[in-house]
Amino acid sequence: MVGSIYFIEMPYSDFKQFKGRPVLVFREIDKNDLLILPLTTNLHREGIVISNDDIKRGSLKKESVVIVPKITAIDASLISEKNIIATLKDVTFEKILREICEKFEC
């Protein structure tokens, strides 16, 4: 699950509307909660660009940006193995984790 990209119905920041979008699971908080990062195909967004060269299993339809500063906690029940898109290569996932630490000065 951690290091994989899933398609979910993600709430907007007002939590009143939802949009289907790919997200990267980057941390399990506990058995009920996960931390995720949304992806976008808008390559001008701040974050880390990934392509199929960064994928270990599965594939992306287009190059995408992992929006590193936009961390969201979600209920783990929103993630389903039937909605998995891809799994990142370890080196790419570690690069994203380093970027998170730089952004949050950890």
N, CA, C and O atoms as CSV, one atom per row, in Angstrom:
chain,resi,resn,atom,element,x,y,z
A,1,MET,N,N,0.827,-1.188,0.000
A,1,MET,CA,C,0.000,0.000,0.000
A,1,MET,C,C,0.874,1.256,0.000
A,1,MET,O,O,0.709,2.106,-0.875
A,2,VAL,N,N,1.801,1.398,0.959
A,2,VAL,CA,C,2.700,2.547,0.987
A,2,VAL,C,C,3.603,2.486,-0.241
A,2,VAL,O,O,4.178,1.440,-0.545
A,3,GLY,N,N,3.725,3.606,-0.942
A,3,GLY,CA,C,4.518,3.663,-2.161
A,3,GLY,C,C,3.715,3.374,-3.410
A,3,GLY,O,O,4.267,3.333,-4.509
A,4,SER,N,N,2.408,3.172,-3.251
A,4,SER,CA,C,1.544,2.875,-4.405
A,4,SER,C,C,0.596,4.032,-4.690
A,4,SER,O,O,0.266,4.828,-3.810
A,5,ILE,N,N,0.172,4.097,-5.943
A,5,ILE,CA,C,-0.751,5.128,-6.410
A,5,ILE,C,C,-2.108,4.478,-6.643
A,5,ILE,O,O,-2.210,3.440,-7.297
A,6,TYR,N,N,-3.144,5.102,-6.100
A,6,TYR,CA,C,-4.511,4.602,-6.204
A,6,TYR,C,C,-5.403,5.697,-6.772
A,6,TYR,O,O,-5.093,6.883,-6.661
A,7,PHE,N,N,-6.507,5.293,-7.377
A,7,PHE,CA,C,-7.517,6.242,-7.818
A,7,PHE,C,C,-8.612,6.265,-6.760
A,7,PHE,O,O,-9.208,5.232,-6.457
A,8,ILE,N,N,-8.879,7.451,-6.193
A,8,ILE,CA,C,-9.909,7.571,-5.160
A,8,ILE,C,C,-10.785,8.797,-5.436
A,8,ILE,O,O,-10.441,9.661,-6.241
A,9,GLU,N,N,-11.909,8.842,-4.753
A,9,GLU,CA,C,-12.736,10.043,-4.724
A,9,GLU,C,C,-12.175,10.908,-3.603
A,9,GLU,O,O,-12.387,10.625,-2.424
A,10,MET,N,N,-11.468,11.952,-3.974
A,10,MET,CA,C,-10.775,12.802,-3.001
A,10,MET,C,C,-11.605,14.044,-2.719
A,10,MET,O,O,-12.078,14.697,-3.649
A,11,PRO,N,N,-11.789,14.378,-1.444
A,11,PRO,CA,C,-12.566,15.578,-1.124
A,11,PRO,C,C,-11.785,16.847,-1.446
A,11,PRO,O,O,-10.564,16.900,-1.300
A,12,TYR,N,N,-12.524,17.877,-1.891
A,12,TYR,CA,C,-11.939,19.206,-2.006
A,12,TYR,C,C,-11.685,19.726,-0.597
A,12,TYR,O,O,-12.143,19.131,0.379
A,13,SER,N,N,-10.961,20.827,-0.490
A,13,SER,CA,C,-10.615,21.351,0.831
A,13,SER,C,C,-11.845,21.752,1.646
A,13,SER,O,O,-11.758,21.841,2.871
A,14,ASP,N,N,-12.987,21.996,0.996
A,14,ASP,CA,C,-14.207,22.333,1.743
A,14,ASP,C,C,-14.950,21.080,2.226
A,14,ASP,O,O,-15.927,21.188,2.967
A,15,PHE,N,N,-14.490,19.896,1.810
A,15,PHE,CA,C,-15.065,18.601,2.188
A,15,PHE,C,C,-16.531,18.455,1.788
A,15,PHE,O,O,-17.217,17.564,2.291
A,16,LYS,N,N,-17.027,19.316,0.889
A,16,LYS,CA,C,-18.402,19.224,0.428
A,16,LYS,C,C,-18.510,18.554,-0.938
A,16,LYS,O,O,-19.548,17.995,-1.290
A,17,GLN,N,N,-17.429,18.621,-1.692
A,17,GLN,CA,C,-17.409,18.037,-3.027
A,17,GLN,C,C,-16.232,17.085,-3.140
A,17,GLN,O,O,-15.273,17.162,-2.372
A,18,PHE,N,N,-16.322,16.186,-4.110
A,18,PHE,CA,C,-15.269,15.199,-4.309
A,18,PHE,C,C,-14.875,15.177,-5.777
A,18,PHE,O,O,-15.661,15.523,-6.659
A,19,LYS,N,N,-13.652,14.765,-6.011
A,19,LYS,CA,C,-13.158,14.616,-7.375
A,19,LYS,C,C,-12.338,13.336,-7.440
A,19,LYS,O,O,-11.500,13.090,-6.574
A,20,GLY,N,N,-12.572,12.531,-8.451
A,20,GLY,CA,C,-11.757,11.348,-8.640
A,20,GLY,C,C,-10.367,11.753,-9.081
A,20,GLY,O,O,-10.205,12.497,-10.048
A,21,ARG,N,N,-9.350,11.256,-8.359
A,21,ARG,CA,C,-7.982,11.591,-8.728
A,21,ARG,C,C,-7.022,10.545,-8.193
A,21,ARG,O,O,-7.332,9.843,-7.231
A,22,PRO,N,N,-5.859,10.441,-8.815
A,22,PRO,CA,C,-4.847,9.526,-8.302
A,22,PRO,C,C,-4.143,10.142,-7.089
A,22,PRO,O,O,-3.913,11.350,-7.027
A,23,VAL,N,N,-3.813,9.287,-6.142
A,23,VAL,CA,C,-3.089,9.719,-4.939
A,23,VAL,C,C,-1.998,8.705,-4.623
A,23,VAL,O,O,-2.126,7.516,-4.912
A,24,LEU,N,N,-0.924,9.204,-4.025
A,24,LEU,CA,C,0.167,8.359,-3.566
A,24,LEU,C,C,0.027,8.150,-2.066
A,24,LEU,O,O,-0.033,9.118,-1.307
A,25,VAL,N,N,-0.025,6.904,-1.635
A,25,VAL,CA,C,-0.026,6.606,-0.202
A,25,VAL,C,C,1.434,6.634,0.248
A,25,VAL,O,O,2.257,5.863,-0.244
A,26,PHE,N,N,1.751,7.538,1.197
A,26,PHE,CA,C,3.140,7.596,1.624
A,26,PHE,C,C,3.363,7.242,3.087
A,26,PHE,O,O,4.510,7.114,3.513
A,27,ARG,N,N,2.297,7.080,3.868
A,27,ARG,CA,C,2.496,6.683,5.260
A,27,ARG,C,C,1.200,6.112,5.823
A,27,ARG,O,O,0.120,6.658,5.594
A,28,GLU,N,N,1.314,5.015,6.557
A,28,GLU,CA,C,0.190,4.498,7.334
A,28,GLU,C,C,0.318,5.086,8.730
A,28,GLU,O,O,1.327,4.881,9.405
A,29,ILE,N,N,-0.696,5.810,9.161
A,29,ILE,CA,C,-0.689,6.386,10.506
A,29,ILE,C,C,-1.025,5.290,11.508
A,29,ILE,O,O,-0.339,5.120,12.516
A,30,ASP,N,N,-2.069,4.564,11.223
A,30,ASP,CA,C,-2.483,3.393,11.990
A,30,ASP,C,C,-3.325,2.544,11.051
A,30,ASP,O,O,-3.348,2.815,9.850
A,31,LYS,N,N,-4.007,1.541,11.545
A,31,LYS,CA,C,-4.759,0.661,10.644
A,31,LYS,C,C,-5.954,1.349,9.994
A,31,LYS,O,O,-6.506,0.844,9.016
A,32,ASN,N,N,-6.357,2.499,10.531
A,32,ASN,CA,C,-7.536,3.198,10.004
A,32,ASN,C,C,-7.232,4.433,9.172
A,32,ASN,O,O,-8.091,4.887,8.416
A,33,ASP,N,N,-6.030,4.989,9.292
A,33,ASP,CA,C,-5.727,6.269,8.648
A,33,ASP,C,C,-4.436,6.208,7.843
A,33,ASP,O,O,-3.470,5.546,8.221
A,34,LEU,N,N,-4.455,6.927,6.712
A,34,LEU,CA,C,-3.300,6.993,5.820
A,34,LEU,C,C,-2.993,8.444,5.495
A,34,LEU,O,O,-3.885,9.291,5.504
A,35,LEU,N,N,-1.737,8.727,5.210
A,35,LEU,CA,C,-1.351,10.022,4.669
A,35,LEU,C,C,-1.122,9.850,3.178
A,35,LEU,O,O,-0.445,8.919,2.741
A,36,ILE,N,N,-1.697,10.759,2.404
A,36,ILE,CA,C,-1.602,10.667,0.944
A,36,ILE,C,C,-1.138,11.996,0.360
A,36,ILE,O,O,-1.214,13.043,1.003
A,37,LEU,N,N,-0.659,11.922,-0.869
A,37,LEU,CA,C,-0.317,13.088,-1.665
A,37,LEU,C,C,-1.070,12.972,-2.988
A,37,LEU,O,O,-1.014,11.925,-3.633
A,38,PRO,N,N,-1.772,14.025,-3.404
A,38,PRO,CA,C,-2.473,13.956,-4.682
A,38,PRO,C,C,-1.505,14.081,-5.856
A,38,PRO,O,O,-0.409,14.626,-5.722
A,39,LEU,N,N,-1.929,13.569,-7.001
A,39,LEU,CA,C,-1.184,13.712,-8.239
A,39,LEU,C,C,-1.995,14.567,-9.196
A,39,LEU,O,O,-3.223,14.602,-9.129
A,40,THR,N,N,-1.299,15.251,-10.081
A,40,THR,CA,C,-1.933,16.029,-11.132
A,40,THR,C,C,-1.136,15.864,-12.416
A,40,THR,O,O,0.064,15.589,-12.378
A,41,THR,N,N,-1.796,16.032,-13.541
A,41,THR,CA,C,-1.085,16.017,-14.813
A,41,THR,C,C,-0.669,17.426,-15.223
A,41,THR,O,O,-0.071,17.612,-16.283
A,42,ASN,N,N,-0.980,18.417,-14.394
A,42,ASN,CA,C,-0.528,19.795,-14.626
A,42,ASN,C,C,0.941,19.867,-14.224
A,42,ASN,O,O,1.258,19.991,-13.041
A,43,LEU,N,N,1.823,19.790,-15.191
A,43,LEU,CA,C,3.263,19.716,-14.922
A,43,LEU,C,C,3.842,21.031,-14.411
A,43,LEU,O,O,5.030,21.093,-14.096
A,44,HIS,N,N,3.029,22.084,-14.321
A,44,HIS,CA,C,3.486,23.371,-13.789
A,44,HIS,C,C,3.279,23.473,-12.279
A,44,HIS,O,O,3.733,24.435,-11.658
A,45,ARG,N,N,2.603,22.498,-11.687
A,45,ARG,CA,C,2.368,22.507,-10.234
A,45,ARG,C,C,3.667,22.216,-9.496
A,45,ARG,O,O,4.556,21.544,-10.019
A,46,GLU,N,N,3.765,22.731,-8.277
A,46,GLU,CA,C,4.927,22.446,-7.434
A,46,GLU,C,C,4.868,20.992,-6.995
A,46,GLU,O,O,3.806,20.493,-6.623
A,47,GLY,N,N,5.992,20.321,-7.038
A,47,GLY,CA,C,6.057,18.931,-6.623
A,47,GLY,C,C,7.113,18.178,-7.401
A,47,GLY,O,O,8.043,18.777,-7.942
A,48,ILE,N,N,6.971,16.879,-7.457
A,48,ILE,CA,C,7.941,16.015,-8.122
A,48,ILE,C,C,7.284,15.367,-9.337
A,48,ILE,O,O,6.254,14.704,-9.219
A,49,VAL,N,N,7.888,15.566,-10.492
A,49,VAL,CA,C,7.376,14.971,-11.730
A,49,VAL,C,C,7.753,13.496,-11.750
A,49,VAL,O,O,8.897,13.124,-11.490
A,50,ILE,N,N,6.758,12.664,-12.065
A,50,ILE,CA,C,7.012,11.235,-12.228
A,50,ILE,C,C,6.473,10.781,-13.572
A,50,ILE,O,O,5.527,11.352,-14.112
A,51,SER,N,N,7.097,9.746,-14.091
A,51,SER,CA,C,6.674,9.166,-15.363
A,51,SER,C,C,6.708,7.649,-15.220
A,51,SER,O,O,6.974,7.126,-14.138
A,52,ASN,N,N,6.441,6.958,-16.298
A,52,ASN,CA,C,6.476,5.500,-16.246
A,52,ASN,C,C,7.880,4.964,-15.976
A,52,ASN,O,O,8.028,3.805,-15.587
A,53,ASP,N,N,8.913,5.782,-16.174
A,53,ASP,CA,C,10.275,5.383,-15.806
A,53,ASP,C,C,10.418,5.223,-14.293
A,53,ASP,O,O,11.325,4.533,-13.830
A,54,ASP,N,N,9.535,5.852,-13.520
A,54,ASP,CA,C,9.582,5.808,-12.052
A,54,ASP,C,C,8.702,4.708,-11.465
A,54,ASP,O,O,8.610,4.562,-10.246
A,55,ILE,N,N,8.061,3.942,-12.332
A,55,ILE,CA,C,7.084,2.942,-11.902
A,55,ILE,C,C,7.693,1.546,-11.900
A,55,ILE,O,O,8.335,1.126,-12.863
A,56,LYS,N,N,7.478,0.844,-10.800
A,56,LYS,CA,C,7.929,-0.546,-10.676
A,56,LYS,C,C,6.884,-1.503,-11.241
A,56,LYS,O,O,7.219,-2.471,-11.924
A,57,ARG,N,N,5.610,-1.219,-10.948
A,57,ARG,CA,C,4.504,-2.079,-11.382
A,57,ARG,C,C,3.313,-1.193,-11.751
A,57,ARG,O,O,2.996,-0.245,-11.032
A,58,GLY,N,N,2.655,-1.502,-12.870
A,58,GLY,CA,C,1.540,-0.689,-13.341
A,58,GLY,C,C,2.036,0.375,-14.306
A,58,GLY,O,O,3.136,0.274,-14.850
A,59,SER,N,N,1.206,1.407,-14.514
A,59,SER,CA,C,1.620,2.488,-15.414
A,59,SER,C,C,0.751,3.726,-15.185
A,59,SER,O,O,-0.342,3.658,-14.623
A,60,LEU,N,N,1.286,4.854,-15.643
A,60,LEU,CA,C,0.560,6.122,-15.625
A,60,LEU,C,C,0.099,6.435,-17.043
A,60,LEU,O,O,0.789,6.109,-18.008
A,61,LYS,N,N,-1.054,7.061,-17.169
A,61,LYS,CA,C,-1.523,7.469,-18.497
A,61,LYS,C,C,-0.695,8.624,-19.037
A,61,LYS,O,O,-0.439,8.709,-20.238
A,62,LYS,N,N,-0.273,9.522,-18.129
A,62,LYS,CA,C,0.515,10.702,-18.494
A,62,LYS,C,C,1.540,10.974,-17.410
A,62,LYS,O,O,1.400,10.522,-16.273
A,63,GLU,N,N,2.586,11.727,-17.782
A,63,GLU,CA,C,3.489,12.227,-16.760
A,63,GLU,C,C,2.657,12.985,-15.739
A,63,GLU,O,O,1.676,13.639,-16.093
A,64,SER,N,N,3.044,12.899,-14.487
A,64,SER,CA,C,2.262,13.526,-13.424
A,64,SER,C,C,3.180,14.192,-12.412
A,64,SER,O,O,4.381,13.925,-12.369
A,65,VAL,N,N,2.600,15.055,-11.608
A,65,VAL,CA,C,3.319,15.704,-10.515
A,65,VAL,C,C,2.720,15.216,-9.204
A,65,VAL,O,O,1.509,15.290,-8.995
A,66,VAL,N,N,3.583,14.715,-8.322
A,66,VAL,CA,C,3.169,14.405,-6.957
A,66,VAL,C,C,3.222,15.736,-6.218
A,66,VAL,O,O,4.294,16.319,-6.059
A,67,ILE,N,N,2.070,16.215,-5.768
A,67,ILE,CA,C,1.983,17.540,-5.134
A,67,ILE,C,C,2.434,17.408,-3.681
A,67,ILE,O,O,1.629,17.178,-2.778
A,68,VAL,N,N,3.734,17.560,-3.483
A,68,VAL,CA,C,4.341,17.288,-2.176
A,68,VAL,C,C,3.804,18.172,-1.062
A,68,VAL,O,O,3.590,17.655,0.035
A,69,PRO,N,N,3.574,19.447,-1.255
A,69,PRO,CA,C,3.120,20.210,-0.086
A,69,PRO,C,C,1.676,19.950,0.336
A,69,PRO,O,O,1.235,20.477,1.357
A,70,LYS,N,N,0.929,19.148,-0.430
A,70,LYS,CA,C,-0.504,18.987,-0.149
A,70,LYS,C,C,-0.791,17.627,0.492
A,70,LYS,O,O,-1.419,16.765,-0.124
A,71,ILE,N,N,-0.338,17.445,1.703
A,71,ILE,CA,C,-0.540,16.194,2.440
A,71,ILE,C,C,-1.958,16.164,2.995
A,71,ILE,O,O,-2.452,17.156,3.530
A,72,THR,N,N,-2.607,15.004,2.856
A,72,THR,CA,C,-3.963,14.822,3.355
A,72,THR,C,C,-4.055,13.504,4.103
A,72,THR,O,O,-3.491,12.499,3.672
A,73,ALA,N,N,-4.761,13.506,5.214
A,73,ALA,CA,C,-5.045,12.268,5.943
A,73,ALA,C,C,-6.420,11.782,5.504
A,73,ALA,O,O,-7.371,12.560,5.433
A,74,ILE,N,N,-6.515,10.481,5.210
A,74,ILE,CA,C,-7.797,9.900,4.814
A,74,ILE,C,C,-8.032,8.600,5.565
A,74,ILE,O,O,-7.104,8.004,6.112
A,75,ASP,N,N,-9.270,8.178,5.583
A,75,ASP,CA,C,-9.626,6.883,6.153
A,75,ASP,C,C,-9.131,5.794,5.206
A,75,ASP,O,O,-9.324,5.887,3.994
A,76,ALA,N,N,-8.506,4.781,5.747
A,76,ALA,CA,C,-7.938,3.699,4.937
A,76,ALA,C,C,-8.991,2.971,4.110
A,76,ALA,O,O,-8.654,2.340,3.108
A,77,SER,N,N,-10.249,3.046,4.506
A,77,SER,CA,C,-11.301,2.358,3.753
A,77,SER,C,C,-11.511,2.963,2.364
A,77,SER,O,O,-12.141,2.335,1.513
A,78,LEU,N,N,-10.997,4.170,2.118
A,78,LEU,CA,C,-11.112,4.791,0.805
A,78,LEU,C,C,-10.168,4.165,-0.220
A,78,LEU,O,O,-10.329,4.359,-1.424
A,79,ILE,N,N,-9.188,3.415,0.269
A,79,ILE,CA,C,-8.201,2.767,-0.601
A,79,ILE,C,C,-8.611,1.319,-0.820
A,79,ILE,O,O,-8.870,0.577,0.127
A,80,SER,N,N,-8.662,0.936,-2.088
A,80,SER,CA,C,-9.028,-0.431,-2.438
A,80,SER,C,C,-8.001,-0.976,-3.422
A,80,SER,O,O,-7.569,-0.271,-4.334
A,81,GLU,N,N,-7.618,-2.223,-3.235
A,81,GLU,CA,C,-6.642,-2.840,-4.144
A,81,GLU,C,C,-7.163,-2.877,-5.578
A,81,GLU,O,O,-6.371,-2.918,-6.519
A,82,LYS,N,N,-8.466,-2.864,-5.754
A,82,LYS,CA,C,-9.000,-2.876,-7.122
A,82,LYS,C,C,-8.778,-1.531,-7.812
A,82,LYS,O,O,-8.908,-1.442,-9.033
A,83,ASN,N,N,-8.443,-0.476,-7.050
A,83,ASN,CA,C,-8.218,0.853,-7.614
A,83,ASN,C,C,-6.744,1.225,-7.710
A,83,ASN,O,O,-6.404,2.392,-7.905
A,84,ILE,N,N,-5.866,0.225,-7.571
A,84,ILE,CA,C,-4.438,0.524,-7.669
A,84,ILE,C,C,-4.081,0.842,-9.122
A,84,ILE,O,O,-4.535,0.173,-10.049
A,85,ILE,N,N,-3.267,1.866,-9.297
A,85,ILE,CA,C,-2.802,2.276,-10.620
A,85,ILE,C,C,-1.374,1.789,-10.839
A,85,ILE,O,O,-1.053,1.209,-11.876
A,86,ALA,N,N,-0.523,2.035,-9.844
A,86,ALA,CA,C,0.893,1.731,-10.018
A,86,ALA,C,C,1.592,1.717,-8.666
A,86,ALA,O,O,1.060,2.200,-7.666
A,87,THR,N,N,2.798,1.151,-8.659
A,87,THR,CA,C,3.671,1.185,-7.494
A,87,THR,C,C,4.989,1.817,-7.924
A,87,THR,O,O,5.571,1.439,-8.940
A,88,LEU,N,N,5.450,2.789,-7.131
A,88,LEU,CA,C,6.685,3.482,-7.456
A,88,LEU,C,C,7.910,2.617,-7.200
A,88,LEU,O,O,7.899,1.731,-6.345
A,89,LYS,N,N,8.959,2.888,-7.954
A,89,LYS,CA,C,10.262,2.297,-7.658
A,89,LYS,C,C,10.732,2.862,-6.328
A,89,LYS,O,O,10.408,3.998,-5.980
A,90,ASP,N,N,11.493,2.071,-5.585
A,90,ASP,CA,C,11.962,2.498,-4.263
A,90,ASP,C,C,12.732,3.814,-4.323
A,90,ASP,O,O,12.540,4.677,-3.467
A,91,VAL,N,N,13.596,3.979,-5.316
A,91,VAL,CA,C,14.409,5.191,-5.422
A,91,VAL,C,C,13.535,6.427,-5.614
A,91,VAL,O,O,13.846,7.486,-5.068
A,92,THR,N,N,12.456,6.314,-6.374
A,92,THR,CA,C,11.536,7.435,-6.584
A,92,THR,C,C,10.763,7.741,-5.305
A,92,THR,O,O,10.588,8.905,-4.946
A,93,PHE,N,N,10.304,6.701,-4.621
A,93,PHE,CA,C,9.561,6.906,-3.378
A,93,PHE,C,C,10.453,7.583,-2.330
A,93,PHE,O,O,9.998,8.480,-1.619
A,94,GLU,N,N,11.697,7.167,-2.234
A,94,GLU,CA,C,12.633,7.785,-1.281
A,94,GLU,C,C,12.892,9.247,-1.634
A,94,GLU,O,O,13.041,10.081,-0.741
A,95,LYS,N,N,12.946,9.566,-2.926
A,95,LYS,CA,C,13.116,10.958,-3.364
A,95,LYS,C,C,11.932,11.797,-2.887
A,95,LYS,O,O,12.120,12.924,-2.427
A,96,ILE,N,N,10.737,11.269,-2.990
A,96,ILE,CA,C,9.539,11.983,-2.539
A,96,ILE,C,C,9.573,12.178,-1.024
A,96,ILE,O,O,9.237,13.254,-0.530
A,97,LEU,N,N,9.975,11.149,-0.289
A,97,LEU,CA,C,10.073,11.281,1.170
A,97,LEU,C,C,11.085,12.355,1.561
A,97,LEU,O,O,10.846,13.120,2.495
A,98,ARG,N,N,12.214,12.417,0.851
A,98,ARG,CA,C,13.219,13.466,1.130
A,98,ARG,C,C,12.637,14.852,0.865
A,98,ARG,O,O,12.881,15.791,1.623
A,99,GLU,N,N,11.872,14.973,-0.208
A,99,GLU,CA,C,11.255,16.263,-0.543
A,99,GLU,C,C,10.250,16.677,0.541
A,99,GLU,O,O,10.172,17.853,0.898
A,100,ILE,N,N,9.496,15.729,1.056
A,100,ILE,CA,C,8.565,16.024,2.156
A,100,ILE,C,C,9.338,16.556,3.355
A,100,ILE,O,O,8.948,17.559,3.953
A,101,CYS,N,N,10.427,15.890,3.704
A,101,CYS,CA,C,11.233,16.348,4.855
A,101,CYS,C,C,11.806,17.745,4.625
A,101,CYS,O,O,11.851,18.556,5.550
A,102,GLU,N,N,12.243,18.030,3.400
A,102,GLU,CA,C,12.753,19.367,3.120
A,102,GLU,C,C,11.664,20.419,3.276
A,102,GLU,O,O,11.901,21.489,3.837
A,103,LYS,N,N,10.469,20.112,2.777
A,103,LYS,CA,C,9.358,21.079,2.855
A,103,LYS,C,C,8.944,21.344,4.298
A,103,LYS,O,O,8.586,22.467,4.651
A,104,PHE,N,N,8.996,20.301,5.132
A,104,PHE,CA,C,8.535,20.437,6.518
A,104,PHE,C,C,9.672,20.496,7.516
A,104,PHE,O,O,9.455,20.402,8.724
A,105,GLU,N,N,10.887,20.651,7.011
A,105,GLU,CA,C,12.082,20.837,7.842
A,105,GLU,C,C,12.201,19.779,8.935
A,105,GLU,O,O,12.437,20.108,10.097
A,106,CYS,N,N,12.036,18.501,8.561
A,106,CYS,CA,C,12.151,17.439,9.566
A,106,CYS,C,C,13.560,16.866,9.617
A,106,CYS,O,O,13.831,15.963,10.408
